[in-house]
Amino acid sequence: MRSICREFKVRLNWLQGIARVLWVPAPKNLGLTENHIDQIKTLQVFGIKADEMWSFVGMKKNKRWIWIAYAPIHRKVIAQYIGKWGIEPAIEFWKRIPSVLQSCDFEADPWDAYKSIIPKMQHKVGIDLT
């Protein structure tokens, strides 16, 4: 968050306030309707992108990972998870992906965490659109 503040020249406490107002009440399904899910499943061209990035809370040793599943053709975030990095958090992230979309192809890094959740035939290793 500090890098966002530096880039946009805003105060950290202002950004944290905005985050609390906007992110906390966000629905668990991120507003995806059944129609969105059907379109993503039907029009799967590139597959779903799975990626993560890290930030820290308070100090650098207190890292938090933001996991995101994204349908690039539809420009929709279909799942997100904030937590640690590893296999257990990957499983929690996978649980947030609508079950009907878990059979889609996924493009993700070749890390063990992704290998533990994405079936081998559906896991396309790459970062072209992530």
N, C-alpha and C positions, 0 to 999 in steps of 0.2 A: 504494500500500500504506500510505503514511503516513496517508492520510485514513481508511482502515479502522481503523488503530491508534487514531487520535484518537476516532473514533466509538464503538469498542468498548472503549476504554481498556485496550489491550494494548500490549506492547512490540514494536517492529519486529523485533528478532532472534527473538522468539518466533513471530511470524507468518511470517517467512521460513523458520524451521525447519519449521513446519507445511506451508508451501507445498512445500518440498523433499520432505517425506515423502509428501504426497498427490498433488501435481501431476506430479512427475517420473515415477513409475511408471504414470501413467494410460495406458491403451492408446490407440493412435493413432485407433482407431474410436470412442473414448469409451464403449465397452461397447454400442454399437448392435448388435443382432442382426439377422439377415435378416428376422425377424418384425417388428421395429420399423420397418425400412426399408420393408417391404411395406405396413404400416399407414399410415405417413406418406404414401407415394405414393398409396395407394388413397383415403384419407380427407382429401385435400388440400382444405380449406375456405378458409382464409385464405392459404395458401401458406407458404413458409418465410421467416422474417425474417432479414435479414442486417444486422448492425450492427457498430460498432466503438467503442472507447473508448481513450483514451490514459492512460498513466501514465508515470513516469520512473524511471530506475535511477540512483541516486546523486545526480544533479543534473538540473534541469529541461531543460537542453539535450540530455540523453541520453534522449529520448522513446522509448517502446515502445508500439505499438498492439496491442490485443487485438481480433482479428476473431472474430466469432461468428455461426454460422448456427443458427437455433433454430426448432423446430416447435412453435408455441404451443399447438395443440390437444392435442398429446401431451406437452407440457412436457419436451421432449428437446433438448439441445444436440446437433446432428448434426455440427458441425465447429468447430474453433477454430484460430487461428493467432496467434502472437505474433511481431511483427517491426516493420518500419517501415511508413510509410503511402505509398501510391502504387500504380501499376499493377503493377509487378513483385511486390510483396507480395500484391496482390489475386489475381494468378494463382496464387501459392503457396497462398493461402487456398482458392481454387476447387478446386485439386487435392485438397484434404482432404475435400471434400464427396463422399459416395458417388456414383459415376457415374450410378446409376439415379435419384438424386434431382436431378441437374443439369437434368433436363427439367421440373421443377416450376416453378411461379410463385414469384417471389421479391419480397418487399417490402423496398426499401432506399432509401437517400438517392439523390438525383440526381447524385452525384459521378462524375467521369470514371472513377475506379477501378472502381466497380461497373458502369458502362456498358461497360467493357472486358471484363468477364467474364460478365455476365448477358445472354443474348440479348434483344434489344429487346422481342419479343412476350411474354417471361416477366418482364420487369422492371416491377413496379408501384411507382411512386414514392410513398412515403409513410412515415410514422413512427407510424401508429396503434398498432401492437403492438410496436414496437421500443423 
